[in-house]
Every structure is written in C-alpha cells, then in structure tokens.
Amino acid sequence: MCVGCWLIVGCFSLRSLYRQKRREHDGYQPVGPSEDDEEESALAAGMSTAPKAVYEDDRIPISGLKVFLLAIPACCDIAGTTLMNVGLLFVAASIYQMTRGALVLFVGLFSVLFLKRVLYPFQWFALFVVVIGVGVVGLAGAIFKDPPPEDRIKATQGKGMGGLSPAVSTVIGVLLIAFAQVFTATQFVVEEWVLEKYSLEPLKVVGWEGIFGFVVTVVGMVVLHFTVGVTPEGRNGYFDAVEGWREITSYPTVALSSLAIMVSIGGFNFFGISVTRTISATARSIIDTCRTLFIWMVSLALHWESFKWLQIVGFALLVYGTFLFNGTQL
C-alpha cells in the first residue's frame, strides 16, 4: 500500500495541473521578472556552486541517485518486521511486547551518536519510564495468562519450534526481537537524517520506500520459495509462495485482512514520517510504543483478553513517560 501513495500524489498533481490550465484558459498570466533580472539570476546561478534550488529551511530537493537513500530505511523496515515476526513464533506475546520496548532506547542512542542530538537528563529518564511501562504491560500478560482459544490449541499441537526446549526458544525469540529493534531504530534515524537534509513530502517518502520495499520483498519471496518453500520440509510452510497465494484467493477473510493491513501500514508510515519530520525520530519511537495501549483496548473490546489492573499501571507509566519526554507538565 505504500506504493499506492503514488496514486494520491498523482491525483494531487493532476488537480494542480487542471487548476493551472483553467487559470490560463481564463486569461490569468503570472507576473514574471524583467529580462534584466532574468539575466542576473542566470549569471548568479552559473557562478554559484550551490544547488540550484535551496529552500528557506536550507533543505535541497532530492533527485537522481540520491533517491536510493530511501532504500536504506525500506530495507531496515523489512528486516526489522521480519525478525520481530519470526521472534514472535518463539515467545509469548507478552515477552514480545516487553522486548519491543527497547526501541526507544536504541533510537535515542542512535540519535545522539549519529545525528548529534542532545537529550537532556529528564528525556533519558522519560525513555526509561516508557521502557518500564511496556515491561510492566508485558509482565502482566506473563503473570496473568489468558487461556488460548481451543482452535489455537489444536493448531499448535505437536508442531513446536524445531523440538527446542521452552528456555532455548525464549532466548532465541528475545534475541531476534531485540536485534529487530536495531533495524527499526536505524530506519527512524535515517529517515530523520534524509528529511532534515532534503526537501521531500512525507507522502513521497512513503511512496519511494514502498517501491524499494516491494522490490526487495518480491526478490526475497522468490529466493525463499525456491530454496525453502519447495522442499518437503518447507512445503505449505511460511515461505511457500504458492500456498500463500492459494490461501489469499481461497479465503476472503485472509484477503480482506491483508488489504486492511496494507491500508493501515500505509497510513502508519505516512503519519510516522510526518512526526519524524516535524519533531524527531525519538519522539516518533515513543508514540509508536504507545500503540500497545490501543492494541490492548481493542483486544478488550473483542474479548481476546481479560482486564488486568497491573496493565493499567504499565500504561500509566507509558503515557507519563511520553508526556515527560515532550516537556508536557502533568
């Protein structure tokens, strides 16, 4: 769906072109500079070594091969999402949430190291409060476990994770999820660096990242299908592209949920990049962590889990840390 952002960009461009043609048809002509001014501007542009177009905020338009800079966050997004999903196969959802809380610390550290940002002591304290809040939410899920639905029990009986012990599976899962946060933090920081240096609308950033991500995903799917998916052990598994296509075309629920995920991810990336451009990558990572609150509310509404008072404490810490980092007085 990130690629679909170009459809929105195209619609706005056609609208602007239509309005311009309409003004010209009505006899409107823009007032341009005099010939002497044009000659002076051309001479100054020819003598200057600076980019031809520099905006008031010192950002320059991105063009040419520099567009491929956006392939870096796109690849980091794919790597981080894939590692987190694989890690989720090894651990419980509560442990997954607790490990994801490390994202804000990685983003804050990378921002200081590579973007030369300055985080005040109260902001570092706020980051740790957010991590603790996420940890408390996950701890509540680990202590007060909800019984899994019967269909989930039947679906997971006898499958295990390669015959590994629960302790080894948990360690592998935690390491994968924690390593994924490094890729996600890199994605946020690189996006902030690009948006700080180059002038590019968030919608176009999402569109370019969608193109690069789509290409990488297709190549990865083909490679994994022919190396893993077609083998006897991998057939009908996670990397069997033929089986995946069959499930999408055979089950409307899978197709509709896939479409909903694409739309939500496109909107999520657009708003996330807008926050990065306006505020910072660190602020975006904190807001991103607050997704846990809304996931919990939806889960309660759908009766997927039961109410736990300890989670209220965790979410209170999460909200407090978010306000504290942004300097909001409570």
Buried (B, 14 or more C-beta within 10 A) or exposed (E): BBBBBBEBBEEEEEEEEEEEEEEEEEEEEEEEEEEEEEEEEEEEEEEEEEEEEEEEEEBBEBEEEBBEBBBBBBBBBBBBBBBBBBBBEBBBBBBBBBBBBBBBBBBBBBBBEEBEBEBEEEBBBBBBBBBBBBBBBBBBBEEBEEEEEEEEEEEEEEEEBEEEEEEEBBBBBBBBBBBBBBBBBBBBBBBBBBBBBBBBBBBBBBBBBBBBBBEBEEEEBEEBBEEBBBEEEBEEEEBBBEBBEEBBEEEEEBEEEEEEEBEEBBBBBBBBBBBBBEBBBBBBBBBBBBEBBEBBEEBBEEEEBEEBEBBBBBBEBBBBBBEBBEEEEE
